[in-house]
Amino acid sequence: MFVRVVLSPQQKELLDRICQKLGQSESETLRIAFLQYAEKLSLITEKVHG
């Protein structure tokens, strides 16, 4: 399944910097962030490991 994400130029730059620091792809970075957000909202209970 694919999801399209629209970012402002500033958000894209920030995402690029995060990916570079973590050594991850955009897809992996956004997937982990999404799962961590869902966990914080108590929508999932398993811990997310990056």
N, C-alpha and C positions, 0 to 999 in steps of 0.2 A: 504494500500500500504506500502511496506517496501523498505527501502534504506539501502544499506550496506556502511559503512564508514570505511575506512582503516586509522588508525592513527599510528604514530611512538610510541614507548614506552614512550617518553617524552610527546607527545601530550596526550596520554591516561592518564598519571599521572596528567597532568594539568586538563584534563576533570574531573577526579575523584575528584580533589581538589575543582573545581568549583561546582560540584554536591553536595559535602559534605557541602560547605559553604552556598549554596542556599537551601539545603534540597530537591533537585529534582532528578529525574531519569536522566540517560544519554539521553534517548529519549526526554524528555521534555526540557532539557537544550539545546540540539542540535536543536530542533524544534524552540525554541524561538530565538536562535542565528541566524538561517537561516532567520526567518521572519524579524528580526531587520536588517540584512544585506540587504535583499530585499527592505526594507523601505528606508534605507540609499541610495540605488541606484535608488530611486524613481520608483521602479517597483510595489509597492503597496502604497496606500495612508492611510489606516487605521492604527491607533496607535496600537502597540503591548503592551499588558499588561501581566506582569509575575506573 
